[in-house]
């Protein structure tokens, strides 16, 4: 996973198999957006900046999804 420096209210990340990661996060109730910016591929996700509690939920879910933990 690679995250890029941000100057907006979201972080742009590139994850392996972005569409699968996006679906699995949605299954866990965590909403991120696939990037629609020109020049980026389907492995890029936009992650909104939220409060610390929401960020902890995101990090835990993303860790589970990327390591293959069951839902």
CHARMM-style PDB file with segment names, atoms N, HN, CA, C and O in Angstrom:
ATOM      1  N   UNK     1       0.854  -1.165   0.000  1.00  0.00      PROA
ATOM      2  CA  UNK     1       0.000   0.000   0.000  1.00  0.00      PROA
ATOM      3  C   UNK     1       0.901   1.229   0.000  1.00  0.00      PROA
ATOM      4  O   UNK     1       1.887   1.295   0.734  1.00  0.00      PROA
ATOM      5  N   UNK     2       0.549   2.185  -0.824  1.00  0.00      PROA
ATOM      6  HN  UNK     2      -0.252   2.131  -1.420  1.00  0.00      PROA
ATOM      7  CA  UNK     2       1.281   3.446  -0.869  1.00  0.00      PROA
ATOM      8  C   UNK     2       0.295   4.593  -0.723  1.00  0.00      PROA
ATOM      9  O   UNK     2      -0.715   4.640  -1.425  1.00  0.00      PROA
ATOM     10  N   UNK     3       0.582   5.514   0.182  1.00  0.00      PROA
ATOM     11  HN  UNK     3       1.403   5.476   0.752  1.00  0.00      PROA
ATOM     12  CA  UNK     3      -0.231   6.722   0.346  1.00  0.00      PROA
ATOM     13  C   UNK     3       0.605   7.921  -0.053  1.00  0.00      PROA
ATOM     14  O   UNK     3       1.811   7.965   0.187  1.00  0.00      PROA
ATOM     15  N   UNK     4      -0.048   8.885  -0.661  1.00  0.00      PROA
ATOM     16  HN  UNK     4      -1.028   8.849  -0.856  1.00  0.00      PROA
ATOM     17  CA  UNK     4       0.625  10.068  -1.172  1.00  0.00      PROA
ATOM     18  C   UNK     4       0.382  11.252  -0.233  1.00  0.00      PROA
ATOM     19  O   UNK     4      -0.641  11.318   0.448  1.00  0.00      PROA
ATOM     20  N   UNK     5       1.333  12.182  -0.208  1.00  0.00      PROA
ATOM     21  HN  UNK     5       2.164  12.129  -0.762  1.00  0.00      PROA
ATOM     22  CA  UNK     5       1.144  13.407   0.572  1.00  0.00      PROA
ATOM     23  C   UNK     5      -0.142  14.086   0.129  1.00  0.00      PROA
ATOM     24  O   UNK     5      -0.490  14.080  -1.052  1.00  0.00      PROA
ATOM     25  N   UNK     6      -0.842  14.671   1.092  1.00  0.00      PROA
ATOM     26  HN  UNK     6      -0.560  14.675   2.051  1.00  0.00      PROA
ATOM     27  CA  UNK     6      -2.145  15.260   0.801  1.00  0.00      PROA
ATOM     28  C   UNK     6      -2.206  16.714   1.242  1.00  0.00      PROA
ATOM     29  O   UNK     6      -1.581  17.111   2.226  1.00  0.00      PROA
ATOM     30  N   UNK     7      -2.971  17.495   0.493  1.00  0.00      PROA
ATOM     31  HN  UNK     7      -3.478  17.172  -0.306  1.00  0.00      PROA
ATOM     32  CA  UNK     7      -3.256  18.878   0.858  1.00  0.00      PROA
ATOM     33  C   UNK     7      -4.751  19.120   0.732  1.00  0.00      PROA
ATOM     34  O   UNK     7      -5.191  20.232   0.442  1.00  0.00      PROA
ATOM     35  N   UNK     8      -5.520  18.070   0.952  1.00  0.00      PROA
ATOM     36  HN  UNK     8      -5.163  17.166   1.188  1.00  0.00      PROA
ATOM     37  CA  UNK     8      -6.979  18.123   0.829  1.00  0.00      PROA
ATOM     38  C   UNK     8      -7.587  17.354   1.994  1.00  0.00      PROA
ATOM     39  O   UNK     8      -6.876  16.915   2.897  1.00  0.00      PROA
ATOM     40  N   UNK     9      -8.901  17.196   1.966  1.00  0.00      PROA
ATOM     41  HN  UNK     9      -9.478  17.552   1.232  1.00  0.00      PROA
ATOM     42  CA  UNK     9      -9.574  16.477   3.055  1.00  0.00      PROA
ATOM     43  C   UNK     9      -9.679  14.979   2.778  1.00  0.00      PROA
ATOM     44  O   UNK     9     -10.561  14.307   3.312  1.00  0.00      PROA
ATOM     45  N   UNK    10      -8.784  14.460   1.950  1.00  0.00      PROA
ATOM     46  HN  UNK    10      -8.067  15.006   1.516  1.00  0.00      PROA
ATOM     47  CA  UNK    10      -8.710  13.028   1.709  1.00  0.00      PROA
ATOM     48  C   UNK    10      -7.261  12.650   1.442  1.00  0.00      PROA
ATOM     49  O   UNK    10      -6.423  13.490   1.115  1.00  0.00      PROA
ATOM     50  N   UNK    11      -6.996  11.356   1.595  1.00  0.00      PROA
ATOM     51  HN  UNK    11      -7.677  10.674   1.861  1.00  0.00      PROA
ATOM     52  CA  UNK    11      -5.686  10.803   1.300  1.00  0.00      PROA
ATOM     53  C   UNK    11      -5.838   9.876   0.108  1.00  0.00      PROA
ATOM     54  O   UNK    11      -6.764   9.066   0.059  1.00  0.00      PROA
ATOM     55  N   UNK    12      -4.941   9.991  -0.843  1.00  0.00      PROA
ATOM     56  HN  UNK    12      -4.188  10.649  -0.804  1.00  0.00      PROA
ATOM     57  CA  UNK    12      -4.944   9.116  -2.003  1.00  0.00      PROA
ATOM     58  C   UNK    12      -3.981   7.967  -1.727  1.00  0.00      PROA
ATOM     59  O   UNK    12      -2.810   8.175  -1.410  1.00  0.00      PROA
ATOM     60  N   UNK    13      -4.503   6.749  -1.854  1.00  0.00      PROA
ATOM     61  HN  UNK    13      -5.455   6.579  -2.111  1.00  0.00      PROA
ATOM     62  CA  UNK    13      -3.684   5.554  -1.614  1.00  0.00      PROA
ATOM     63  C   UNK    13      -3.800   4.615  -2.808  1.00  0.00      PROA
ATOM     64  O   UNK    13      -4.826   4.559  -3.485  1.00  0.00      PROA
ATOM     65  N   UNK    14      -2.727   3.889  -3.043  1.00  0.00      PROA
ATOM     66  HN  UNK    14      -1.893   3.934  -2.494  1.00  0.00      PROA
ATOM     67  CA  UNK    14      -2.744   2.833  -4.062  1.00  0.00      PROA
ATOM     68  C   UNK    14      -2.582   1.514  -3.329  1.00  0.00      PROA
ATOM     69  O   UNK    14      -1.606   1.303  -2.610  1.00  0.00      PROA
ATOM     70  N   UNK    15      -3.546   0.634  -3.518  1.00  0.00      PROA
ATOM     71  HN  UNK    15      -4.340   0.805  -4.103  1.00  0.00      PROA
ATOM     72  CA  UNK    15      -3.541  -0.663  -2.851  1.00  0.00      PROA
ATOM     73  C   UNK    15      -3.554  -1.772  -3.902  1.00  0.00      PROA
ATOM     74  O   UNK    15      -4.075  -1.574  -4.999  1.00  0.00      PROA
ATOM     75  N   UNK    16      -2.997  -2.915  -3.586  1.00  0.00      PROA
ATOM     76  HN  UNK    16      -2.573  -3.077  -2.695  1.00  0.00      PROA
ATOM     77  CA  UNK    16      -3.087  -4.027  -4.531  1.00  0.00      PROA
ATOM     78  C   UNK    16      -4.536  -4.492  -4.661  1.00  0.00      PROA
ATOM     79  O   UNK    16      -5.233  -4.661  -3.660  1.00  0.00      PROA
ATOM     80  N   UNK    17      -4.984  -4.696  -5.898  1.00  0.00      PROA
ATOM     81  HN  UNK    17      -4.418  -4.558  -6.711  1.00  0.00      PROA
ATOM     82  CA  UNK    17      -6.354  -5.158  -6.169  1.00  0.00      PROA
ATOM     83  C   UNK    17      -7.387  -4.216  -5.563  1.00  0.00      PROA
ATOM     84  O   UNK    17      -8.249  -4.625  -4.786  1.00  0.00      PROA
ATOM     85  N   UNK    18      -7.279  -2.952  -5.936  1.00  0.00      PROA
ATOM     86  HN  UNK    18      -6.579  -2.619  -6.568  1.00  0.00      PROA
ATOM     87  CA  UNK    18      -8.142  -1.894  -5.414  1.00  0.00      PROA
ATOM     88  C   UNK    18      -9.636  -2.200  -5.422  1.00  0.00      PROA
ATOM     89  O   UNK    18     -10.299  -1.973  -4.410  1.00  0.00      PROA
ATOM     90  N   UNK    19     -10.194  -2.707  -6.524  1.00  0.00      PROA
ATOM     91  HN  UNK    19      -9.656  -2.892  -7.346  1.00  0.00      PROA
ATOM     92  CA  UNK    19     -11.634  -3.001  -6.521  1.00  0.00      PROA
ATOM     93  C   UNK    19     -12.045  -4.011  -5.449  1.00  0.00      PROA
ATOM     94  O   UNK    19     -13.105  -3.862  -4.840  1.00  0.00      PROA
ATOM     95  N   UNK    20     -11.220  -5.038  -5.211  1.00  0.00      PROA
ATOM     96  HN  UNK    20     -10.359  -5.159  -5.705  1.00  0.00      PROA
ATOM     97  CA  UNK    20     -11.523  -6.026  -4.172  1.00  0.00      PROA
ATOM     98  C   UNK    20     -11.434  -5.386  -2.785  1.00  0.00      PROA
ATOM     99  O   UNK    20     -12.290  -5.621  -1.932  1.00  0.00      PROA
ATOM    100  N   UNK    21     -10.404  -4.586  -2.567  1.00  0.00      PROA
ATOM    101  HN  UNK    21      -9.709  -4.396  -3.260  1.00  0.00      PROA
ATOM    102  CA  UNK    21     -10.245  -3.911  -1.278  1.00  0.00      PROA
ATOM    103  C   UNK    21     -11.430  -2.986  -1.037  1.00  0.00      PROA
ATOM    104  O   UNK    21     -11.966  -2.945   0.071  1.00  0.00      PROA
ATOM    105  N   UNK    22     -11.843  -2.248  -2.050  1.00  0.00      PROA
ATOM    106  HN  UNK    22     -11.408  -2.281  -2.949  1.00  0.00      PROA
ATOM    107  CA  UNK    22     -12.992  -1.348  -1.940  1.00  0.00      PROA
ATOM    108  C   UNK    22     -14.241  -2.118  -1.525  1.00  0.00      PROA
ATOM    109  O   UNK    22     -14.942  -1.711  -0.598  1.00  0.00      PROA
ATOM    110  N   UNK    23     -14.524  -3.231  -2.208  1.00  0.00      PROA
ATOM    111  HN  UNK    23     -13.955  -3.562  -2.961  1.00  0.00      PROA
ATOM    112  CA  UNK    23     -15.708  -4.057  -1.880  1.00  0.00      PROA
ATOM    113  C   UNK    23     -15.633  -4.610  -0.463  1.00  0.00      PROA
ATOM    114  O   UNK    23     -16.619  -4.573   0.274  1.00  0.00      PROA
ATOM    115  N   UNK    24     -14.473  -5.119  -0.082  1.00  0.00      PROA
ATOM    116  HN  UNK    24     -13.672  -5.149  -0.681  1.00  0.00      PROA
ATOM    117  CA  UNK    24     -14.317  -5.705   1.255  1.00  0.00      PROA
ATOM    118  C   UNK    24     -14.478  -4.657   2.350  1.00  0.00      PROA
ATOM    119  O   UNK    24     -15.048  -4.946   3.402  1.00  0.00      PROA
ATOM    120  N   UNK    25     -13.983  -3.444   2.115  1.00  0.00      PROA
ATOM    121  HN  UNK    25     -13.520  -3.209   1.260  1.00  0.00      PROA
ATOM    122  CA  UNK    25     -14.174  -2.375   3.092  1.00  0.00      PROA
ATOM    123  C   UNK    25     -15.648  -2.023   3.208  1.00  0.00      PROA
ATOM    124  O   UNK    25     -16.154  -1.823   4.313  1.00  0.00      PROA
ATOM    125  N   UNK    26     -16.341  -1.945   2.077  1.00  0.00      PROA
ATOM    126  HN  UNK    26     -15.930  -2.108   1.180  1.00  0.00      PROA
ATOM    127  CA  UNK    26     -17.780  -1.673   2.112  1.00  0.00      PROA
ATOM    128  C   UNK    26     -18.518  -2.754   2.888  1.00  0.00      PROA
ATOM    129  O   UNK    26     -19.437  -2.456   3.650  1.00  0.00      PROA
ATOM    130  N   UNK    27     -18.114  -4.020   2.695  1.00  0.00      PROA
ATOM    131  HN  UNK    27     -17.367  -4.262   2.076  1.00  0.00      PROA
ATOM    132  CA  UNK    27     -18.721  -5.130   3.443  1.00  0.00      PROA
ATOM    133  C   UNK    27     -18.569  -4.928   4.949  1.00  0.00      PROA
ATOM    134  O   UNK    27     -19.399  -5.401   5.726  1.00  0.00      PROA
ATOM    135  N   UNK    28     -17.526  -4.235   5.359  1.00  0.00      PROA
ATOM    136  HN  UNK    28     -16.852  -3.850   4.728  1.00  0.00      PROA
ATOM    137  CA  UNK    28     -17.252  -3.979   6.777  1.00  0.00      PROA
ATOM    138  C   UNK    28     -17.831  -2.644   7.246  1.00  0.00      PROA
ATOM    139  O   UNK    28     -17.614  -2.233   8.386  1.00  0.00      PROA
ATOM    140  N   UNK    29     -18.566  -1.971   6.365  1.00  0.00      PROA
ATOM    141  HN  UNK    29     -18.742  -2.304   5.439  1.00  0.00      PROA
ATOM    142  CA  UNK    29     -19.180  -0.703   6.736  1.00  0.00      PROA
ATOM    143  C   UNK    29     -18.244   0.489   6.667  1.00  0.00      PROA
ATOM    144  O   UNK    29     -18.529   1.540   7.241  1.00  0.00      PROA
ATOM    145  N   UNK    30     -17.129   0.331   5.966  1.00  0.00      PROA
ATOM    146  HN  UNK    30     -16.898  -0.523   5.500  1.00  0.00      PROA
ATOM    147  CA  UNK    30     -16.157   1.419   5.815  1.00  0.00      PROA
ATOM    148  C   UNK    30     -16.219   1.903   4.374  1.00  0.00      PROA
ATOM    149  O   UNK    30     -15.926   1.152   3.443  1.00  0.00      PROA
ATOM    150  N   UNK    31     -16.601   3.160   4.200  1.00  0.00      PROA
ATOM    151  HN  UNK    31     -16.838   3.769   4.956  1.00  0.00      PROA
ATOM    152  CA  UNK    31     -16.750   3.714   2.862  1.00  0.00      PROA
ATOM    153  C   UNK    31     -15.503   4.492   2.458  1.00  0.00      PROA
ATOM    154  O   UNK    31     -15.098   5.439   3.133  1.00  0.00      PROA
ATOM    155  N   UNK    32     -14.906   4.078   1.354  1.00  0.00      PROA
ATOM    156  HN  UNK    32     -15.234   3.309   0.806  1.00  0.00      PROA
ATOM    157  CA  UNK    32     -13.844   4.824   0.693  1.00  0.00      PROA
ATOM    158  C   UNK    32     -14.277   4.950  -0.763  1.00  0.00      PROA
ATOM    159  O   UNK    32     -15.188   4.251  -1.207  1.00  0.00      PROA
ATOM    160  N   UNK    33     -13.634   5.828  -1.493  1.00  0.00      PROA
ATOM    161  HN  UNK    33     -12.894   6.396  -1.133  1.00  0.00      PROA
ATOM    162  CA  UNK    33     -14.032   6.021  -2.885  1.00  0.00      PROA
ATOM    163  C   UNK    33     -12.945   5.566  -3.839  1.00  0.00      PROA
ATOM    164  O   UNK    33     -11.765   5.843  -3.626  1.00  0.00      PROA
ATOM    165  N   UNK    34     -13.345   4.869  -4.888  1.00  0.00      PROA
ATOM    166  HN  UNK    34     -14.304   4.644  -5.061  1.00  0.00      PROA
ATOM    167  CA  UNK    34     -12.363   4.612  -5.940  1.00  0.00      PROA
ATOM    168  C   UNK    34     -12.025   5.956  -6.590  1.00  0.00      PROA
ATOM    169  O   UNK    34     -12.895   6.816  -6.724  1.00  0.00      PROA
ATOM    170  N   UNK    35     -10.793   6.134  -6.983  1.00  0.00      PROA
ATOM    171  HN  UNK    35     -10.086   5.435  -6.874  1.00  0.00      PROA
ATOM    172  CA  UNK    35     -10.410   7.407  -7.581  1.00  0.00      PROA
ATOM    173  C   UNK    35     -10.951   7.523  -8.997  1.00  0.00      PROA
ATOM    174  O   UNK    35     -10.956   6.554  -9.756  1.00  0.00      PROA
ATOM    175  N   UNK    36     -11.399   8.703  -9.337  1.00  0.00      PROA
ATOM    176  HN  UNK    36     -11.395   9.490  -8.720  1.00  0.00      PROA
ATOM    177  CA  UNK    36     -11.869   8.972 -10.694  1.00  0.00      PROA
ATOM    178  C   UNK    36     -10.988  10.000 -11.389  1.00  0.00      PROA
ATOM    179  O   UNK    36     -11.334  10.515 -12.452  1.00  0.00      PROA
ATOM    180  N   UNK    37      -9.844  10.292 -10.775  1.00  0.00      PROA
ATOM    181  HN  UNK    37      -9.563   9.873  -9.911  1.00  0.00      PROA
ATOM    182  CA  UNK    37      -8.954  11.282 -11.370  1.00  0.00      PROA
ATOM    183  C   UNK    37      -8.277  10.715 -12.613  1.00  0.00      PROA
ATOM    184  O   UNK    37      -7.849   9.560 -12.610  1.00  0.00      PROA
ATOM    185  N   UNK    38      -8.173  11.518 -13.682  1.00  0.00      PROA
ATOM    186  HN  UNK    38      -8.521  12.455 -13.685  1.00  0.00      PROA
ATOM    187  CA  UNK    38      -7.504  11.054 -14.902  1.00  0.00      PROA
ATOM    188  C   UNK    38      -6.063  10.625 -14.592  1.00  0.00      PROA
ATOM    189  O   UNK    38      -5.359  11.271 -13.815  1.00  0.00      PROA
ATOM    190  N   UNK    39      -5.653   9.532 -15.212  1.00  0.00      PROA
ATOM    191  HN  UNK    39      -6.225   9.007 -15.843  1.00  0.00      PROA
ATOM    192  CA  UNK    39      -4.287   9.053 -15.064  1.00  0.00      PROA
ATOM    193  C   UNK    39      -4.086   8.068 -13.930  1.00  0.00      PROA
ATOM    194  O   UNK    39      -3.008   7.484 -13.812  1.00  0.00      PROA
ATOM    195  N   UNK    40      -5.094   7.866 -13.091  1.00  0.00      PROA
ATOM    196  HN  UNK    40      -5.969   8.340 -13.186  1.00  0.00      PROA
ATOM    197  CA  UNK    40      -4.977   6.900 -11.994  1.00  0.00      PROA
ATOM    198  C   UNK    40      -5.736   5.632 -12.367  1.00  0.00      PROA
ATOM    199  O   UNK    40      -6.722   5.676 -13.102  1.00  0.00      PROA
ATOM    200  N   UNK    41      -5.265   4.513 -11.852  1.00  0.00      PROA
ATOM    201  HN  UNK    41      -4.464   4.477 -11.254  1.00  0.00      PROA
ATOM    202  CA  UNK    41      -5.934   3.249 -12.180  1.00  0.00      PROA
ATOM    203  C   UNK    41      -6.883   2.810 -11.062  1.00  0.00      PROA
ATOM    204  O   UNK    41      -7.074   3.524 -10.077  1.00  0.00      PROA
ATOM    205  N   UNK    42      -7.463   1.640 -11.230  1.00  0.00      PROA
ATOM    206  HN  UNK    42      -7.308   1.060 -12.029  1.00  0.00      PROA
ATOM    207  CA  UNK    42      -8.484   1.164 -10.288  1.00  0.00      PROA
ATOM    208  C   UNK    42      -7.915   0.757  -8.932  1.00  0.00      PROA
ATOM    209  O   UNK    42      -8.672   0.458  -8.008  1.00  0.00      PROA
ATOM    210  N   UNK    43      -6.609   0.744  -8.808  1.00  0.00      PROA
ATOM    211  HN  UNK    43      -5.994   0.987  -9.559  1.00  0.00      PROA
ATOM    212  CA  UNK    43      -5.997   0.418  -7.515  1.00  0.00      PROA
ATOM    213  C   UNK    43      -5.885   1.633  -6.602  1.00  0.00      PROA
ATOM    214  O   UNK    43      -5.456   1.504  -5.456  1.00  0.00      PROA
ATOM    215  N   UNK    44      -6.262   2.808  -7.094  1.00  0.00      PROA
ATOM    216  HN  UNK    44      -6.610   2.913  -8.025  1.00  0.00      PROA
ATOM    217  CA  UNK    44      -6.207   4.029  -6.288  1.00  0.00      PROA
ATOM    218  C   UNK    44      -7.540   4.254  -5.572  1.00  0.00      PROA
ATOM    219  O   UNK    44      -8.608   4.193  -6.180  1.00  0.00      PROA
ATOM    220  N   UNK    45      -7.448   4.517  -4.266  1.00  0.00      PROA
ATOM    221  HN  UNK    45      -6.579   4.567  -3.773  1.00  0.00      PROA
ATOM    222  CA  UNK    45      -8.626   4.800  -3.453  1.00  0.00      PROA
ATOM    223  C   UNK    45      -8.466   6.149  -2.771  1.00  0.00      PROA
ATOM    224  O   UNK    45      -7.367   6.533  -2.372  1.00  0.00      PROA
ATOM    225  N   UNK    46      -9.583   6.864  -2.644  1.00  0.00      PROA
ATOM    226  HN  UNK    46     -10.475   6.552  -2.969  1.00  0.00      PROA
ATOM    227  CA  UNK    46      -9.615   8.125  -1.900  1.00  0.00      PROA
ATOM    228  C   UNK    46     -10.195   7.838  -0.521  1.00  0.00      PROA
ATOM    229  O   UNK    46     -11.299   7.308  -0.390  1.00  0.00      PROA
ATOM    230  N   UNK    47      -9.433   8.198   0.494  1.00  0.00      PROA
ATOM    231  HN  UNK    47      -8.537   8.629   0.388  1.00  0.00      PROA
ATOM    232  CA  UNK    47      -9.851   7.950   1.875  1.00  0.00      PROA
ATOM    233  C   UNK    47     -10.036   9.287   2.567  1.00  0.00      PROA
ATOM    234  O   UNK    47      -9.093  10.068   2.691  1.00  0.00      PROA
ATOM    235  N   UNK    48     -11.253   9.544   3.016  1.00  0.00      PROA
ATOM    236  HN  UNK    48     -12.019   8.909   2.915  1.00  0.00      PROA
ATOM    237  CA  UNK    48     -11.550  10.824   3.670  1.00  0.00      PROA
ATOM    238  C   UNK    48     -10.851  10.915   5.024  1.00  0.00      PROA
ATOM    239  O   UNK    48     -10.679   9.919   5.727  1.00  0.00      PROA
ATOM    240  N   UNK    49     -10.460  12.125   5.364  1.00  0.00      PROA
ATOM    241  HN  UNK    49     -10.600  12.934   4.793  1.00  0.00      PROA
ATOM    242  CA  UNK    49      -9.878  12.394   6.672  1.00  0.00      PROA
ATOM    243  C   UNK    49     -11.031  12.542   7.662  1.00  0.00      PROA
ATOM    244  O   UNK    49     -11.934  13.352   7.454  1.00  0.00      PROA
ATOM    245  N   UNK    50     -10.999  11.763   8.733  1.00  0.00      PROA
ATOM    246  HN  UNK    50     -10.266  11.104   8.902  1.00  0.00      PROA
ATOM    247  CA  UNK    50     -12.068  11.760   9.734  1.00  0.00      PROA
ATOM    248  C   UNK    50     -11.468  11.895  11.129  1.00  0.00      PROA
ATOM    249  O   UNK    50     -10.267  12.107  11.298  1.00  0.00      PROA
ATOM    250  N   UNK    51     -12.341  11.766  12.118  1.00  0.00      PROA
ATOM    251  HN  UNK    51     -13.316  11.594  11.981  1.00  0.00      PROA
ATOM    252  CA  UNK    51     -11.905  11.873  13.515  1.00  0.00      PROA
ATOM    253  C   UNK    51     -11.106  10.623  13.909  1.00  0.00      PROA
ATOM    254  O   UNK    51     -11.128   9.624  13.189  1.00  0.00      PROA
ATOM    255  N   UNK    52     -10.405  10.673  15.041  1.00  0.00      PROA
ATOM    256  HN  UNK    52     -10.387  11.485  15.625  1.00  0.00      PROA
ATOM    257  CA  UNK    52      -9.561   9.544  15.445  1.00  0.00      PROA
ATOM    258  C   UNK    52     -10.304   8.205  15.586  1.00  0.00      PROA
ATOM    259  O   UNK    52      -9.753   7.162  15.234  1.00  0.00      PROA
ATOM    260  N   UNK    53     -11.527   8.220  16.088  1.00  0.00      PROA
ATOM    261  HN  UNK    53     -11.974   9.067  16.374  1.00  0.00      PROA
ATOM    262  CA  UNK    53     -12.270   6.967  16.230  1.00  0.00      PROA
ATOM    263  C   UNK    53     -12.569   6.334  14.874  1.00  0.00      PROA
ATOM    264  O   UNK    53     -12.394   5.129  14.694  1.00  0.00      PROA
ATOM    265  N   UNK    54     -13.021   7.150  13.924  1.00  0.00      PROA
ATOM    266  HN  UNK    54     -13.163   8.129  14.070  1.00  0.00      PROA
ATOM    267  CA  UNK    54     -13.306   6.640  12.578  1.00  0.00      PROA
ATOM    268  C   UNK    54     -12.019   6.170  11.898  1.00  0.00      PROA
ATOM    269  O   UNK    54     -12.024   5.183  11.162  1.00  0.00      PROA
ATOM    270  N   UNK    55     -10.935   6.873  12.145  1.00  0.00      PROA
ATOM    271  HN  UNK    55     -10.931   7.674  12.743  1.00  0.00      PROA
ATOM    272  CA  UNK    55      -9.649   6.481  11.563  1.00  0.00      PROA
ATOM    273  C   UNK    55      -9.203   5.136  12.117  1.00  0.00      PROA
ATOM    274  O   UNK    55      -8.655   4.321  11.374  1.00  0.00      PROA
ATOM    275  N   UNK    56      -9.420   4.884  13.393  1.00  0.00      PROA
ATOM    276  HN  UNK    56      -9.865   5.546  13.997  1.00  0.00      PROA
ATOM    277  CA  UNK    56      -9.061   3.596  13.995  1.00  0.00      PROA
ATOM    278  C   UNK    56      -9.858   2.461  13.368  1.00  0.00      PROA
ATOM    279  O   UNK    56      -9.312   1.388  13.110  1.00  0.00      PROA
ATOM    280  N   UNK    57     -11.148   2.689  13.120  1.00  0.00      PROA
ATOM    281  HN  UNK    57     -11.591   3.560  13.329  1.00  0.00      PROA
ATOM    282  CA  UNK    57     -11.992   1.675  12.465  1.00  0.00      PROA
ATOM    283  C   UNK    57     -11.463   1.403  11.058  1.00  0.00      PROA
ATOM    284  O   UNK    57     -11.350   0.247  10.650  1.00  0.00      PROA
ATOM    285  N   UNK    58     -11.140   2.459  10.319  1.00  0.00      PROA
ATOM    286  HN  UNK    58     -11.231   3.398  10.651  1.00  0.00      PROA
ATOM    287  CA  UNK    58     -10.596   2.314   8.965  1.00  0.00      PROA
ATOM    288  C   UNK    58      -9.300   1.518   8.985  1.00  0.00      PROA
ATOM    289  O   UNK    58      -9.144   0.572   8.212  1.00  0.00      PROA
ATOM    290  N   UNK    59      -8.380   1.883   9.849  1.00  0.00      PROA
ATOM    291  HN  UNK    59      -8.507   2.651  10.477  1.00  0.00      PROA
ATOM    292  CA  UNK    59      -7.077   1.215   9.900  1.00  0.00      PROA
ATOM    293  C   UNK    59      -7.248  -0.270  10.224  1.00  0.00      PROA
ATOM    294  O   UNK    59      -6.605  -1.114   9.601  1.00  0.00      PROA
ATOM    295  N   UNK    60      -8.097  -0.591  11.178  1.00  0.00      PROA
ATOM    296  HN  UNK    60      -8.619   0.096  11.684  1.00  0.00      PROA
ATOM    297  CA  UNK    60      -8.323  -1.992  11.534  1.00  0.00      PROA
ATOM    298  C   UNK    60      -8.929  -2.766  10.365  1.00  0.00      PROA
ATOM    299  O   UNK    60      -8.485  -3.871  10.054  1.00  0.00      PROA
ATOM    300  N   UNK    61      -9.936  -2.191   9.723  1.00  0.00      PROA
ATOM    301  HN  UNK    61     -10.297  -1.293   9.976  1.00  0.00      PROA
ATOM    302  CA  UNK    61     -10.585  -2.864   8.591  1.00  0.00      PROA
ATOM    303  C   UNK    61      -9.618  -3.018   7.426  1.00  0.00      PROA
ATOM    304  O   UNK    61      -9.560  -4.080   6.807  1.00  0.00      PROA
ATOM    305  N   UNK    62      -8.871  -1.986   7.127  1.00  0.00      PROA
ATOM    306  HN  UNK    62      -8.919  -1.123   7.630  1.00  0.00      PROA
ATOM    307  CA  UNK    62      -7.921  -2.040   6.018  1.00  0.00      PROA
ATOM    308  C   UNK    62      -6.834  -3.070   6.298  1.00  0.00      PROA
ATOM    309  O   UNK    62      -6.433  -3.809   5.399  1.00  0.00      PROA
ATOM    310  N   UNK    63      -6.365  -3.123   7.509  1.00  0.00      PROA
ATOM    311  HN  UNK    63      -6.690  -2.523   8.240  1.00  0.00      PROA
ATOM    312  CA  UNK    63      -5.364  -4.129   7.888  1.00  0.00      PROA
ATOM    313  C   UNK    63      -5.915  -5.536   7.697  1.00  0.00      PROA
ATOM    314  O   UNK    63      -5.237  -6.400   7.142  1.00  0.00      PROA
ATOM    315  N   UNK    64      -7.142  -5.768   8.156  1.00  0.00      PROA
ATOM    316  HN  UNK    64      -7.693  -5.066   8.607  1.00  0.00      PROA
ATOM    317  CA  UNK    64      -7.770  -7.082   7.983  1.00  0.00      PROA
ATOM    318  C   UNK    64      -7.924  -7.441   6.516  1.00  0.00      PROA
ATOM    319  O   UNK    64      -7.619  -8.563   6.112  1.00  0.00      PROA
ATOM    320  N   UNK    65      -8.398  -6.492   5.718  1.00  0.00      PROA
ATOM    321  HN  UNK    65      -8.646  -5.581   6.046  1.00  0.00      PROA
ATOM    322  CA  UNK    65      -8.621  -6.755   4.296  1.00  0.00      PROA
ATOM    323  C   UNK    65      -7.306  -7.045   3.582  1.00  0.00      PROA
ATOM    324  O   UNK    65      -7.224  -7.975   2.780  1.00  0.00      PROA
ATOM    325  N   UNK    66      -6.291  -6.261   3.868  1.00  0.00      PROA
ATOM    326  HN  UNK    66      -6.357  -5.505   4.519  1.00  0.00      PROA
ATOM    327  CA  UNK    66      -5.006  -6.433   3.171  1.00  0.00      PROA
ATOM    328  C   UNK    66      -4.276  -7.698   3.603  1.00  0.00      PROA
ATOM    329  O   UNK    66      -3.470  -8.232   2.841  1.00  0.00      PROA
ATOM    330  N   UNK    67      -4.544  -8.189   4.815  1.00  0.00      PROA
ATOM    331  HN  UNK    67      -5.199  -7.755   5.434  1.00  0.00      PROA
ATOM    332  CA  UNK    67      -3.889  -9.421   5.265  1.00  0.00      PROA
ATOM    333  C   UNK    67      -4.765 -10.649   5.025  1.00  0.00      PROA
ATOM    334  O   UNK    67      -4.348 -11.775   5.297  1.00  0.00      PROA
ATOM    335  N   UNK    68      -5.979 -10.433   4.518  1.00  0.00      PROA
ATOM    336  HN  UNK    68      -6.318  -9.519   4.297  1.00  0.00      PROA
ATOM    337  CA  UNK    68      -6.847 -11.557   4.177  1.00  0.00      PROA
ATOM    338  C   UNK    68      -7.674 -12.097   5.332  1.00  0.00      PROA
ATOM    339  O   UNK    68      -8.179 -13.218   5.257  1.00  0.00      PROA
ATOM    340  N   UNK    69      -7.821 -11.324   6.394  1.00  0.00      PROA
ATOM    341  HN  UNK    69      -7.411 -10.413   6.454  1.00  0.00      PROA
ATOM    342  CA  UNK    69      -8.650 -11.779   7.519  1.00  0.00      PROA
ATOM    343  C   UNK    69     -10.108 -11.899   7.076  1.00  0.00      PROA
ATOM    344  O   UNK    69     -10.570 -11.131   6.231  1.00  0.00      PROA
ATOM    345  N   UNK    70     -10.818 -12.846   7.638  1.00  0.00      PROA
ATOM    346  HN  UNK    70     -10.443 -13.470   8.324  1.00  0.00      PROA
ATOM    347  CA  UNK    70     -12.232 -13.064   7.288  1.00  0.00      PROA
ATOM    348  C   UNK    70     -13.098 -11.931   7.817  1.00  0.00      PROA
ATOM    349  O   UNK    70     -12.774 -11.278   8.809  1.00  0.00      PROA
ATOM    350  N   UNK    71     -14.225 -11.717   7.113  1.00  0.00      PROA
ATOM    351  HN  UNK    71     -14.489 -12.247   6.308  1.00  0.00      PROA
ATOM    352  CA  UNK    71     -15.185 -10.673   7.533  1.00  0.00      PROA
ATOM    353  C   UNK    71     -15.845 -11.106   8.804  1.00  0.00      PROA
ATOM    354  OT1 UNK    71     -16.687 -10.385   9.339  1.00  0.00      PROA
TER     355      UNK     71
END
